[in-house]
Amino acid sequence: MEQLGATESGVDVTDAKALLSWSRILDVVRVPSIAEHYSKLNTVFTIPRSDPLYCCYSECLQHLQETYGNAPLSPSTMDDLCNHHRKAAILPPAFGILVNAIADRRPDLRFLDTTASIPVSEDLQVHSMVDFVLAGIIAITPLKYYVVSALQESQERSKADVFQALFLDYMNSALSHERNCIRSAAVWSPMPWSRISLKISSELRPNILDGSVTDTLSLHKDVSFGYDTPKMRRMRLRHGSLVDIPWLDAAHDGFLHCSDLSSYTRARRARMTPSFREDAALWLGAMTFGVLEAVTHSRIPESMLLVPGTQGGRVLSGARILNTNPETSAHSQRGREIAQILDLALRALEEEAQESTDIFHRAGLSEHISRDILCAVGLMLMVIDAFVHTVWGELPEAFHAPSALSVMQTSCGERMRRAGWCPNTISTAFLSRFSTFANFVNLSNLLQLPPFIRTHIDEHKGCTEAACVFHTFTEDSYVRRHVHPSCDCEYTKPPLDDVLRLLSEGIVPVIVYDGEKLHVRPANSTAYVAISHVWADGMGSNTEVGMPTCVVARLAALARTLLPDSGALWLDSLCVPERKAPRKLALRLMAKSYQDAAKVLVIEECIRTQCSLGKPWEENLFRIRTSGWLRRVWTLQEGLLARELYFEFTDGVVDVEEHLALKSSAKTATGPPENGTPGRDSSRLYHRMVPALLAFRARDQSVKAGRPIAVHEVVELLQLRSTTKAEDEIIAISSLLPLNVDTLLAIGGPDAAQGRMKEFLLQTQQASRGLPMTRGTPRLTLPGYTWAPRALAAALDPTCYHWGMGTCTANGLLAEYFVAMFQQPVFVVPSLWDGWLTGRYTPASAQSDSDSEPVQFTLAVEYQGVSTEERQGLVPISIDGLLFCNKSLSDDMTSCAAVRKTGVPQTANTGSSPQTPLRLSFLGPCSLFRQTSSALFSPTETVNVSFAELCREWVLLG
């Protein structure tokens, strides 16, 4: 006889059954609103001990007793237990099985609604474990406190009563979460309770369990050779690569073929009451095997795709999945059916990425495992969708799934960092460039490559997204490298006087090595090779110091390979002196040094050791794309100015542009496909992998013809690049734009970087009106220019140049804006949010060309042009208005800038002109959100204001 919280019934029962009742708890916890139902809720339930759900109930009580038996059950302890997310990973599966059993039995979960009538009906079965738990939850639902708290104060309770009450409190909380956060939120999920699943179920389609599909898919014979076969390589190039998907051991085999994902999970759940983890496994099974069987219209047994994982357990093999293609000979109607299946799957993936259905958190899986699963599933859906659209080109584009793409980007970054990639190379800014499924093809292929390792796997542990340790050094700590680590040969250097003489005459000096010493020649007397490199590889130096003889000999041999007649070369480490005056002369001639070179040779450690003509070209391109050479500011002009650009591979010097048919004169690519070089047709597949610099050289001949290029194009090409000295950035791009480099070089001192940036803007005369609106951009602190970026590379968003241009003046940026001035200044107390001082407020009304009624907004500001005291929060920040590039405020989020009035008091709509502009001081970029939840922002001062109608004004922004 079971005594767990039950009143002694005096009924003689066998040990095969347990008598369960809530009478002891109901005697202590009196709820007036259910008094009339006590007789029903107090029923003694006779439950077979062999009932699986009774076993779950006993396991739950045992766990609670072992965990909380010796600890006081304080409110914080109860909060901890009932916080379903945090406890899911450590609670036994029995808890989830009972929650599912009740929720499946009563899918509407109306008994949790305290405002509704108590749903006690005649159908409570005394032999049902589900009804026993249901009766207890109905009894405590009206309470506003934990049952166990009331029970602990009672003198008549037993220890068994306490743990039974604890069980009820947990189940009540878990079922509330199940209703509010899991089942009611699921729209596209393949789980049976989602809206789409309920709709499919209600339609009672006869083919949801299709026993007529008996064909078993067979894999292509290439699968045994992994990803390296020609067929697989071509598939990866066209549609993307897959990663192995962690398998959660759902039951797949032994069921009829299902034509939709909802039927897949419903058929398997019909045979069991799953735990939370088993539900997550079913979701994964539907999104993998379910999708693949639906799109191939074939049976796919577990043995075809599941293989042992490297970390234990089983995984769905990415290589094997890539071989399971839909039938391509079918009518276009079949393509539309497959597209519909993929659309639903992508929407389900997006829903889980937004944590709407919470299926993985509910199962207790960690954040990074959940992301890895979502990423792997997303890659699979992306590849199938790309294949389907290749076969049936008339199909509409797939659902975009932005949240899923964001999760996939994060997961890819985490995977690559765990593999040893430098965080600076795979920064958030780098990953954000893969923002569509089409772009993600490249990232999925990059994910297959191991990182370039110089010495050991942990060498990038000290790196951050902002900087790599190999590119962060001082002159005192810099180490020059020999060809071989064991070499200790002496240094060789050119005659300093010869170099100085040519520089003083405005002539580029080049050098020739005769096997013993270096000779200096004027560049205009011989053809030469200009060497482009990064100092992180140990080839940095100056004329006075020279370089190891072994390195000089190697470079000379490479130059003779390209120019057998002269063998002359130019290298900054030998041709740029350390002395200040001649160094400036050499810097003035830097662009000419590369522009006049017969050939430019890129020597970079990753490229020269990882790239080869014997390797697939996609790997070579990815190595170039992630190399240090494409991450440095100085190498931008070196690559753009080259007449002919070569790269050193492991097997020699290679003209990449010639091999990939990127040259304007090239009609076809050279070499047969089987030796690693793409033929004419296959070369098109590589073009979307080509680094931006090479792509620009292929489409625009302006630089090589000596013509400057647009500022916004330079800014775009500078993205993700950095330089050791901030003041060098403008100098390094000066040859690409109509700039006076002498004026720029004349600006020195501790604020040289800021001074050169301001001078750059004044010389170019124009700046984008959108610059003040770009978020996350470090700004200048110079008067009149606090709106301007401190650097053109890294955080600056090049798309802001699509918002039109303004004029840079000595006093600031002169441009037309739509101005919203507040009726009264708004004072906001700043607070720290994500590293920025921010404030927010909700304007009471606003006018836009699409709204006739006042609109509520929330504003987040990054403060820039504020005093130190204001930044420290000692003084509230005063905001007078907002600047917009467009008049419409109808979007959910609108970029703008917070401003203050300066000088003579002015108001908007006063007939301003370029001669008499509205003078405003820049405070910071803003994001104006329509009806945004305040949960997105940390708590700050909230001020209700209204601003007048948006007016088009000439503004001088300082």
SEDREN-469076 format. One record per residue (C-alpha): x, y, z; residue in three letters. Coordinates in pm, whole numbers, padded with zeros to 5 digits, always signed. Example, Ala and Ser with C-alpha at 12.3 -4.5 7.8 and 13.67 -1.06 7.14 Angstrom:
residues 2
+01230-00450+00780ALA+01367-00106+00714SER
end
This chain:
residues 958
+00000+00000+00000MET+00140+00342-00096GLU+00139+00608+00174GLN+00284+00900-00030LEU+00062+01181+00091GLY-00242+00953+00089ALA-00490+00913+00367THR-00504+00559+00505GLU-00799+00417+00316SER-00834+00090+00493GLY-00887-00075+00156VAL-00713-00407+00121ASP-00507-00403-00199VAL-00231-00618-00336THR+00130-00499-00375ASP+00065-00483-00748ALA-00128-00158-00702LYS-00070+00172-00522ALA-00330+00389-00354LEU-00270+00758-00420LEU-00458+01061-00295SER-00406+01436-00248TRP-00619+01443+00071SER-00332+01527+00309ARG-00233+01827+00095ILE-00591+01943+00042LEU-00653+01927+00417ASP-00372+02181+00469VAL-00425+02395+00157VAL-00785+02510+00155ARG-00889+02683-00168VAL-01244+02822-00132PRO-01300+02843-00506SER-01272+02467-00543ILE-01435+02357-00217ALA-01732+02212-00402GLU-01496+01992-00606HIS-01300+01851-00310TYR-01482+01519-00318SER-01373+01459-00678LYS-01019+01588-00634LEU-00987+01387-00311ASN-01054+01061-00494THR-00829+00769-00403VAL-00661+00660-00726PHE-00567+00296-00766THR-00264+00282-00996ILE-00091-00035-01117PRO+00270-00026-01007ARG+00363-00157-01351SER+00220+00159-01512ASP+00518+00336-01679PRO+00384+00673-01568LEU+00363+00554-01208TYR+00728+00455-01236CYS+00802+00808-01362CYS+00611+00957-01070TYR+00808+00746-00822SER+01135+00845-00990GLU+01041+01213-00964CYS+00965+01184-00590LEU+01287+00994-00530GLN+01488+01261-00713HIS+01326+01541-00514LEU+01389+01360-00186GLN+01755+01294-00272GLU+01811+01649-00393THR+01616+01851-00137TYR+01581+01609+00153GLY+01835+01781+00375ASN+01792+02138+00256ALA+01536+02396+00373PRO+01284+02465+00099LEU+01312+02842+00086SER+01137+03054-00178PRO+01467+03087-00366SER+01505+02709-00367THR+01158+02677-00509MET+01228+02941-00770ASP+01538+02748-00868ASP+01351+02420-00903LEU+01060+02569-01091CYS+01282+02761-01330ASN+01225+02505-01600HIS+01505+02615-01833HIS+01784+02598-01580ARG+01683+02262-01431LYS+01597+02075-01750ALA+01952+01951-01801ALA+01978+01785-01459ILE+01623+01665-01396LEU+01547+01300-01474PRO+01357+01236-01800PRO+01060+01124-01590ALA+00956+01485-01526PHE+00931+01559-01897GLY+00745+01236-01968ILE+00477+01328-01714LEU+00446+01684-01848VAL+00405+01547-02202ASN+00153+01287-02086ALA-00068+01553-01929ILE-00026+01808-02208ALA-00103+01547-02472ASP-00411+01433-02279ARG-00536+01791-02229ARG-00377+01983-02522PRO-00554+02310-02442ASP-00420+02301-02081LEU-00725+02502-01977ARG-00702+02372-01623PHE-00409+02615-01572LEU-00632+02916-01633ASP-00727+03046-01287THR-00989+03280-01437THR-01183+02998-01598ALA-01422+02765-01427SER-01255+02469-01261ILE-01253+02198-01529PRO-01336+01907-01302VAL-01539+01661-01502SER-01672+01312-01474GLU-01390+01168-01685ASP-01125+01151-01411LEU-01037+00783-01415GLN-00931+00637-01081VAL-00687+00401-01252HIS-00517+00676-01455SER-00184+00817-01341MET-00239+01119-01566VAL-00572+01194-01398ASP-00416+01159-01055PHE-00153+01427-01131VAL-00417+01633-01311LEU-00639+01633-01001ALA-00353+01766-00787GLY-00266+02044-01029ILE-00632+02150-01061ILE-00646+02169-00683ALA-00348+02406-00649ILE-00386+02615-00966THR-00580+02900-00794PRO-00301+02947-00536LEU-00069+03246-00562LYS+00208+03078-00363TYR+00403+02753-00356TYR+00208+02465-00199VAL+00517+02337-00026VAL+00554+02667+00160SER+00210+02627+00316ALA+00271+02262+00389LEU+00596+02327+00572GLN+00410+02547+00820GLU+00163+02270+00901SER+00220+02055+01210GLN+00033+01762+01059GLU+00236+01710+00746ARG+00479+01425+00688SER+00802+01430+00492LYS+00629+01240+00212ALA+00366+01514+00198ASP+00635+01779+00150VAL+00788+01606-00150PHE+00450+01539-00302GLN+00373+01911-00270ALA+00713+01991-00418LEU+00629+01767-00711PHE+00298+01949-00763LEU+00468+02290-00756ASP+00715+02179-01021TYR+00449+02023-01243MET+00230+02332-01217ASN+00521+02556-01322SER+00637+02320-01597ALA+00290+02288-01746LEU+00244+02665-01742SER+00571+02698-01931HIS+00460+02422-02167GLU+00141+02611-02248ARG+00276+02966-02265ASN+00624+02917-02410CYS+00623+02586-02596ILE+00295+02472-02743ARG+00106+02796-02795SER+00413+02960-02952ALA+00476+02684-03207ALA+00349+02775-03552VAL+00573+02595-03803TRP+00734+02330-03585SER+00701+01967-03700PRO+00588+01876-03347MET+00221+01765-03324PRO+00105+02067-03122TRP+00214+02338-03369SER-00051+02522-03568ARG+00067+02383-03900ILE+00067+02028-03758SER-00283+02068-03619LEU-00399+02199-03954LYS-00245+01906-04141ILE-00394+01663-03890SER-00741+01817-03923SER-00731+01778-04300GLU-00697+01400-04251LEU-00504+01359-04571ARG-00489+00994-04673PRO-00125+01001-04781ASN+00033+01125-04460ILE+00141+00768-04381LEU+00221+00638-04725ASP+00276+00264-04717GLY+00298+00259-05095SER+00644+00414-05085VAL+00866+00110-05050THR+01167+00213-05259ASP+01483+00249-05055THR+01725+00517-05170LEU+02073+00401-05265SER+02376+00624-05231LEU+02601+00721-05518HIS+02914+00509-05525LYS+03129+00822-05475ASP+03015+00850-05113VAL+03283+00607-04998SER+03544+00859-05108PHE+03406+01149-04899GLY+03428+01505-05028TYR+03727+01471-05260ASP+03570+01319-05570THR+03507+01542-05873PRO+03131+01495-05837LYS+03134+01590-05468MET+03358+01890-05527ARG+03126+02018-05796ARG+02825+01970-05569MET+02998+02163-05290ARG+03092+02446-05521LEU+02741+02483-05657ARG+02532+02421-05348HIS+02758+02427-05041GLY+02911+02178-04799SER+02755+01997-04507LEU+02883+01921-04161VAL+02798+01610-03963ASP+02477+01654-03765ILE+02477+01532-03402PRO+02217+01257-03369TRP+02002+01246-03056LEU+01899+00881-03107ASP+01540+00927-03218ALA+01361+00619-03354ALA+01354+00645-03731HIS+01342+00294-03875ASP+01031+00078-03850GLY+00770+00333-03955PHE+00578+00393-04277LEU+00699+00664-04512HIS+00556+01009-04426CYS+00493+01277-04685SER+00519+01567-04439ASP+00716+01648-04125LEU+00419+01669-03890SER+00314+01317-03979SER+00671+01203-03916TYR+00667+01312-03551THR+00303+01220-03493ARG+00358+00862-03611ALA+00651+00813-03376ARG+00495+00986-03077ARG+00189+00761-03112ALA+00398+00470-02985ARG+00530+00638-02672MET+00509+00926-02429THR+00844+01094-02490PRO+01070+01282-02253SER+01175+01636-02336PHE+01502+01510-02484ARG+01316+01251-02692GLU+01096+01532-02826ASP+01408+01723-02927ALA+01536+01405-03093ALA+01207+01369-03282LEU+01227+01733-03399TRP+01577+01662-03528LEU+01464+01339-03692GLY+01181+01517-03872ALA+01412+01797-03987MET+01668+01551-04127THR+01539+01204-04216PHE+01185+01340-04247GLY+01289+01613-04491VAL+01515+01383-04691LEU+01251+01112-04726GLU+00989+01368-04825ALA+01202+01535-05094VAL+01344+01209-05236THR+01011+01026-05205HIS+01209+00725-05088SER+01275+00527-04773ARG+01610+00618-04614ILE+01721+00373-04343PRO+01933+00485-04052GLU+02225+00271-04171SER+02253+00480-04486MET+02333+00809-04313LEU+02430+00741-03950LEU+02798+00684-03876VAL+03009+00685-03557PRO+03099+01040-03450GLY+03452+01151-03366THR+03336+01264-03021GLN+03136+00949-02951GLY+02777+00865-03033GLY+02641+00872-03386ARG+02612+01154-03638VAL+02434+01207-03967LEU+02717+01208-04220SER+02729+01531-04418GLY+02903+01356-04708ALA+02631+01091-04724ARG+02349+01345-04706ILE+02503+01533-04997LEU+02446+01222-05209ASN+02072+01198-05139THR+01930+01416-05414ASN+01565+01463-05515PRO+01447+01295-05832GLU+01525+01544-06110THR+01334+01377-06391SER+00998+01450-06231ALA+00747+01708-06353HIS+00770+02068-06231SER+00481+01992-05995GLN+00722+01772-05801ARG+00958+02068-05774GLY+00681+02280-05626ARG+00599+02007-05374GLU+00962+01985-05265ILE+00986+02364-05242ALA+00682+02366-05013GLN+00840+02103-04786ILE+01162+02307-04768LEU+00970+02627-04701ASP+00798+02470-04401LEU+01128+02326-04277ALA+01304+02661-04307LEU+01022+02832-04118ARG+01048+02567-03844ALA+01423+02625-03829LEU+01369+03000-03802GLU+01116+02947-03525GLU+01360+02739-03323GLU+01642+02987-03389ALA+01423+03256-03236GLN+01372+03024-02937GLU+00998+03044-02997SER+00940+02672-02956THR+01228+02622-02712ASP+01255+02255-02807ILE+01628+02229-02727PHE+01632+02437-02409HIS+01334+02234-02294ARG+01545+01920-02345ALA+01830+02063-02139GLY+02078+02091-02428LEU+02349+02354-02392SER+02349+02672-02597GLU+02644+02577-02815HIS+02514+02224-02885ILE+02176+02372-02982SER+02347+02620-03214ARG+02561+02345-03368ASP+02253+02133-03440ILE+02059+02427-03588LEU+02359+02525-03800CYS+02408+02172-03933ALA+02037+02135-04014VAL+02034+02481-04174GLY+02329+02390-04397LEU+02147+02074-04507MET+01830+02266-04594LEU+02037+02532-04773MET+02212+02273-04990VAL+01888+02093-05079ILE+01719+02424-05160ASP+02009+02531-05383ALA+01995+02199-05566PHE+01619+02219-05614VAL+01639+02573-05752HIS+01912+02461-05991THR+01684+02188-06130VAL+01358+02387-06121TRP+01470+02743-06186GLY+01116+02882-06200GLU+01053+02818-05829LEU+01020+03122-05601PRO+01305+03207-05365GLU+01322+03018-05039ALA+01217+03167-04706PHE+01502+03389-04587HIS+01516+03277-04219ALA+01728+03568-04084PRO+01743+03444-03724SER+01851+03099-03839ALA+02124+03253-04054LEU+02244+03454-03754SER+02259+03138-03540VAL+02441+02958-03822MET+02696+03238-03847GLN+02756+03223-03473THR+02789+02845-03477SER+03030+02853-03771CYS+03244+03106-03587GLY+03245+02892-03273GLU+03333+02578-03471ARG+03620+02755-03644MET+03755+02906-03322ARG+03746+02563-03157ARG+03942+02432-03454ALA+04212+02696-03399GLY+04115+02978-03637TRP+04216+03328-03536CYS+03918+03528-03395PRO+04040+03829-03592ASN+04020+03635-03919THR+03668+03502-03855ILE+03537+03807-03673SER+03170+03892-03644THR+03217+04150-03919ALA+03366+03881-04144PHE+03088+03631-04073LEU+02817+03896-04119SER+02908+03907-04488ARG+02743+03568-04527PHE+02395+03705-04467SER+02199+03505-04722THR+02175+03138-04813PHE+02345+03216-05145ALA+02644+03372-04965ASN+02643+03098-04705PHE+02758+02850-04970VAL+03104+03004-04941ASN+03107+02993-04561LEU+02993+02631-04560SER+03289+02540-04781ASN+03530+02747-04574LEU+03410+02556-04268LEU+03566+02239-04413GLN+03920+02380-04409LEU+04158+02342-04115PRO+04313+02672-04003PRO+04658+02783-04107PHE+04883+02710-03808ILE+05231+02858-03789ARG+05359+02671-03485THR+05092+02523-03256HIS+04714+02488-03234ILE+04678+02737-02947ASP+04881+03016-03105GLU+04574+03238-03147HIS+04450+03209-02789LYS+04564+03564-02722GLY+04390+03704-03029CYS+04065+03898-03026THR+03821+04002-03295GLU+03994+04339-03300ALA+04353+04220-03340ALA+04573+03917-03410CYS+04883+03872-03193VAL+05094+03812-03505PHE+05002+04157-03640HIS+05045+04332-03304THR+05408+04412-03234PHE+05649+04693-03156THR+05985+04767-03315GLU+06160+04641-03001ASP+05972+04309-03000SER+05985+04247-03376TYR+06170+03931-03485VAL+06307+03896-03838ARG+06300+03541-03968ARG+06542+03336-04173HIS+06433+03094-04445VAL+06492+02806-04205HIS+06462+02838-03825PRO+06803+02678-03782SER+06975+02935-04007CYS+07178+03215-03846ASP+07334+03374-04155CYS+07446+03737-04154GLU+07239+04026-04283TYR+07276+04176-04629THR+07185+04536-04700LYS+07204+04767-05002PRO+07443+05066-05015PRO+07258+05330-04812LEU+07408+05626-05001ASP+07281+05493-05335ASP+06931+05454-05196VAL+06931+05803-05042LEU+07061+05962-05362ARG+06789+05814-05581LEU+06518+05904-05330LEU+06638+06263-05316SER+06605+06276-05695GLU+06249+06144-05679GLY+06346+05809-05829ILE+06239+05472-05698VAL+06544+05260-05603PRO+06541+04890-05692VAL+06799+04624-05607ILE+06974+04339-05782VAL+07146+04055-05594TYR+07452+03901-05763ASP+07492+03617-05516GLY+07725+03809-05288GLU+07597+04163-05247LYS+07315+04399-05338LEU+07338+04662-05610HIS+07103+04962-05634VAL+06955+05061-05971ARG+06706+05335-06068PRO+06363+05186-06132ALA+06329+05371-06461ASN+06630+05186-06603SER+06510+04827-06569THR+06204+04611-06528ALA+06155+04495-06169TYR+05933+04291-05940VAL+05772+04469-05643ALA+05728+04245-05340ILE+05404+04276-05143SER+05414+04115-04798HIS+05298+04153-04438VAL+05540+04225-04157TRP+05385+03953-03940ALA+05574+03698-04155ASP+05912+03830-04036GLY+06023+04008-04355MET+06005+04360-04212GLY+06314+04579-04190SER+06470+04896-04338ASN+06762+04992-04559THR+07000+05053-04269GLU+06941+04713-04107VAL+06896+04493-04415GLY+06769+04134-04418MET+06908+03785-04359PRO+07115+03679-04659THR+06914+03359-04699CYS+06593+03563-04739VAL+06756+03802-04988VAL+06877+03506-05197ALA+06531+03347-05197ARG+06359+03671-05303LEU+06615+03727-05578ALA+06551+03377-05712ALA+06176+03445-05725LEU+06237+03776-05904ALA+06454+03599-06163ARG+06173+03347-06217THR+05941+03633-06319LEU+06204+03853-06489LEU+06495+03636-06604PRO+06666+03924-06784ASP+06691+04166-06491SER+06609+03987-06164GLY+06558+04332-06009ALA+06319+04375-05720LEU+06174+04640-05492TRP+06099+04562-05127LEU+06015+04817-04860ASP+06241+04639-04611SER+06544+04712-04831LEU+06439+05025-05020CYS+06279+05241-04745VAL+06527+05395-04499PRO+06467+05438-04127GLU+06577+05804-04128ARG+06275+06033-04104LYS+06333+06265-04402ALA+06427+06003-04663PRO+06158+05774-04524ARG+05897+06037-04610LYS+06045+06060-04959LEU+06012+05681-04995ALA+05653+05687-04869LEU+05567+05952-05129ARG+05702+05714-05394LEU+05536+05403-05247MET+05245+05398-05491ALA+05476+05461-05785LYS+05694+05172-05669SER+05407+04931-05725TYR+05242+05107-06016GLN+05561+05108-06226ASP+05662+04752-06140ALA+05647+04505-06428ALA+05502+04252-06188LYS+05391+04251-05823VAL+05455+03933-05627LEU+05258+03854-05313VAL+05457+03660-05055ILE+05249+03566-04752GLU+05305+03270-04522GLU+04953+03125-04534CYS+04930+03151-04914ILE+05281+03021-04987ARG+05249+02719-04756THR+04881+02625-04804GLN+04804+02704-05170CYS+04905+02480-05458SER+04810+02416-05819LEU+04757+02058-05712GLY+04482+02156-05467LYS+04120+02241-05546PRO+04085+02605-05644TRP+03813+02665-05389GLU+04067+02588-05116GLU+04328+02815-05273ASN+04077+03101-05295LEU+03964+03055-04937PHE+04326+03056-04819ARG+04388+03382-05003ILE+04063+03527-04872ARG+04155+03454-04508THR+04525+03536-04541SER+04701+03814-04355GLY+04772+03982-04689TRP+04403+04059-04737LEU+04368+04183-04377ARG+04621+04467-04389ARG+04558+04822-04507VAL+04892+04875-04686TRP+04844+04577-04916THR+04525+04723-05064LEU+04705+04974-05285GLN+04980+04723-05355GLU+04730+04478-05500GLY+04519+04735-05683LEU+04810+04919-05845LEU+04980+04607-05982ALA+04995+04575-06360ARG+05030+04199-06320GLU+04970+04033-05985LEU+05130+03702-05886TYR+05115+03488-05575PHE+05377+03251-05439GLU+05228+02902-05395PHE+05402+02594-05260THR+05486+02493-05617ASP+05605+02832-05738GLY+05480+03166-05866VAL+05120+03163-05993VAL+04911+03411-06192ASP+04578+03351-06015VAL+04389+03595-06237GLU+04503+03410-06549GLU+04403+03072-06410HIS+04056+03195-06310LEU+03994+03390-06631ALA+03965+03713-06435LEU+04172+03922-06674LYS+03970+04133-06912SER+04159+03989-07209SER+04112+03628-07098ALA+03839+03443-07285LYS+03886+03102-07130THR+04057+02954-06831ALA+04370+02750-06888THR+04448+02396-06787GLY+04235+02085-06758PRO+03990+02058-06468PRO+04149+01744-06329GLU+04478+01913-06236ASN+04306+02156-06003GLY+04258+02436-06256THR+03898+02511-06358PRO+03793+02488-06719GLY+03581+02755-06887ARG+03247+02632-06755ASP+03358+02537-06406SER+03550+02864-06357SER+03218+03045-06316ARG+03164+02850-05995LEU+03475+03003-05843TYR+03397+03365-05917HIS+03172+03410-05615ARG+03463+03295-05396MET+03708+03544-05545VAL+03833+03800-05287PRO+03691+04151-05329ALA+04027+04299-05433LEU+04072+04054-05721LEU+03709+04094-05823ALA+03752+04473-05834PHE+04067+04439-06049ARG+03871+04222-06290ALA+03582+04465-06338ARG+03749+04805-06300ASP+04067+04914-06474GLN+04067+05268-06330SER+04356+05226-06090VAL+04583+05049-06334LYS+04507+05327-06583ALA+04610+05590-06327GLY+04257+05715-06257ARG+04130+05754-05897PRO+03837+05544-05780ILE+03531+05649-05581ALA+03571+05700-05207VAL+03293+05455-05120HIS+03466+05185-05327GLU+03789+05238-05134VAL+03595+05222-04807VAL+03431+04898-04911GLU+03765+04743-05008LEU+03912+04853-04673LEU+03662+04655-04470GLN+03816+04398-04231LEU+04164+04543-04286ARG+04383+04697-04016SER+04718+04867-03972THR+04964+04866-03684THR+04984+05246-03680LYS+04648+05421-03703ALA+04802+05727-03866GLU+04917+05514-04162ASP+04567+05431-04290GLU+04512+05749-04494ILE+04870+05745-04625ILE+04828+05384-04735ALA+04530+05467-04959ILE+04642+05813-05071SER+04750+05683-05412SER+04399+05556-05485LEU+04234+05897-05441LEU+04311+06255-05549PRO+04494+06344-05226LEU+04797+06563-05149ASN+05017+06313-04968VAL+05272+06581-04871ASP+05008+06766-04671THR+04903+06444-04503LEU+05259+06344-04416LEU+05319+06686-04266ALA+05059+06615-03998ILE+05233+06445-03704GLY+05226+06420-03327GLY+05007+06212-03095PRO+04687+06315-03279ASP+04828+06248-03626ALA+04563+05982-03702ALA+04275+06220-03623GLN+04438+06512-03799GLY+04501+06311-04113ARG+04143+06185-04116MET+04008+06540-04098LYS+04250+06653-04369GLU+04143+06356-04582PHE+03777+06461-04553LEU+03862+06823-04632LEU+04064+06723-04938GLN+03796+06488-05072THR+03545+06767-04985GLN+03255+06525-04962GLN+03132+06278-04703ALA+02826+06059-04687SER+02520+06206-04516ARG+02481+05864-04358GLY+02811+05872-04167LEU+02654+06026-03852PRO+02393+05745-03852MET+02633+05448-03862THR+02645+05264-03531ARG+02949+05105-03368GLY+03194+05341-03539THR+03469+05505-03329PRO+03460+05882-03393ARG+03699+06174-03401LEU+03713+06407-03102THR+03813+06714-03305LEU+03579+07018-03289PRO+03332+07016-03577GLY+03419+06658-03668TYR+03283+06442-03386THR+03049+06288-03647TRP+03344+06162-03857ALA+03487+05808-03831PRO+03826+05761-03668ARG+03915+05497-03929ALA+03774+05403-04268LEU+03834+05032-04216ALA+03679+04784-03972ALA+03347+04905-03825ALA+03240+05157-04087LEU+02937+05050-04288ASP+03006+05126-04657PRO+02634+05113-04738THR+02594+05455-04574CYS+02732+05603-04896TYR+02402+05517-05066HIS+02235+05789-04857TRP+02376+06081-05056GLY+02665+06318-04997MET+02734+06631-04795GLY+03015+06886-04810THR+03306+06884-04563CYS+03390+07235-04441THR+03630+07366-04181ALA+03341+07384-03933ASN+03174+07051-04003GLY+02950+06864-04243LEU+02710+07072-04453LEU+02420+06866-04586ALA+02043+06851-04623GLU+01861+06642-04363TYR+01510+06586-04238PHE+01514+06743-03893VAL+01287+06663-03600ALA+01334+06923-03327MET+01173+06851-02990PHE+00929+07100-02848GLN+01152+07111-02539GLN+01505+06975-02484PRO+01508+06614-02365VAL+01732+06533-02069PHE+01837+06169-02052VAL+02055+06010-01785VAL+02306+05783-01962PRO+02364+05422-01872SER+02607+05161-02000LEU+02474+04916-02259TRP+02695+04682-02460ASP+02995+04906-02409GLY+02818+05225-02516TRP+02660+05498-02307LEU+02297+05484-02407THR+01965+05634-02319GLY+01617+05574-02445ARG+01293+05761-02449TYR+00949+05730-02600THR+00827+06030-02800PRO+00458+06088-02748ALA+00394+06167-03112SER+00567+06196-03446ALA+00471+06291-03796GLN+00566+06102-04111SER+00438+06099-04462ASP+00272+05761-04403SER+00118+05825-04060ASP-00168+06059-03985SER-00180+05957-03620GLU+00092+05999-03355PRO+00331+05705-03346VAL+00510+05564-03042GLN+00885+05512-03070PHE+01175+05400-02856THR+01519+05552-02916LEU+01862+05407-02837ALA+02153+05651-02865VAL+02529+05599-02878GLU+02660+05920-02727TYR+02969+06067-02890GLN+02978+06444-02869GLY+02922+06473-02496VAL+03145+06593-02216SER+03337+06367-01979THR+03103+06457-01692GLU+02802+06369-01904GLU+02961+06037-02002ARG+03015+05956-01636GLN+02647+06016-01574GLY+02709+06317-01350LEU+02508+06546-01576VAL+02196+06450-01774PRO+02249+06465-02149ILE+02043+06724-02332SER+01906+06629-02675ILE+01736+06891-02889ASP+01636+06682-03188GLY+01702+06409-03442LEU+01841+06401-03796LEU+01708+06164-04061PHE+01828+06094-04415CYS+01474+06005-04523ASN+01140+06151-04430LYS+00951+05827-04381SER+00944+05682-04030LEU+00727+05389-04125SER+00994+05120-04085ASP+01024+04916-03767ASP+01372+05062-03720MET+01498+05391-03859THR+01859+05512-03836SER+01906+05869-03725CYS+02138+06092-03520ALA+02085+06276-03193ALA+02182+06644-03203VAL+02205+06959-02993ARG+02155+07318-03099LYS+02465+07537-03112THR+02530+07906-03163GLY+02238+08143-03216VAL+01908+07980-03115PRO+01732+07851-03422GLN+01428+07642-03493THR+01354+07409-03777ALA+01148+07518-04076ASN+01302+07866-04082THR+01401+07861-04447GLY+01760+07748-04398SER+02000+07742-04693SER+02362+07643-04758PRO+02455+08002-04666GLN+02247+08008-04346THR+02228+07647-04226PRO+02080+07522-03903LEU+02384+07474-03676ARG+02371+07153-03477LEU+02616+06959-03261SER+02644+06583-03311PHE+02577+06364-03004LEU+02559+06013-03145GLY+02393+05772-03387PRO+02049+05642-03295CYS+01812+05364-03380SER+01448+05465-03366LEU+01232+05159-03297PHE+00858+05144-03354ARG+00682+04984-03056GLN+00997+04803-02944THR+00988+04601-02626SER+01182+04773-02351SER+01339+04435-02272ALA+01584+04501-02555LEU+01745+04778-02354PHE+01895+04797-02011SER+01685+05001-01766PRO+01738+05373-01817THR+01561+05700-01765GLU+01248+05715-01979THR+01121+06053-02094VAL+00796+06120-02280ASN+00838+06387-02545VAL+00692+06483-02878SER+00872+06627-03176PHE+00740+06853-03443ALA+00684+06761-03805GLU+00993+06650-03996LEU+01133+06943-04194CYS+01388+06939-04473ARG+01674+07166-04364GLU+02028+07258-04454TRP+02236+07160-04152VAL+02594+07237-04050LEU+02678+06941-03828LEU+02972+06990-03595GLY
end
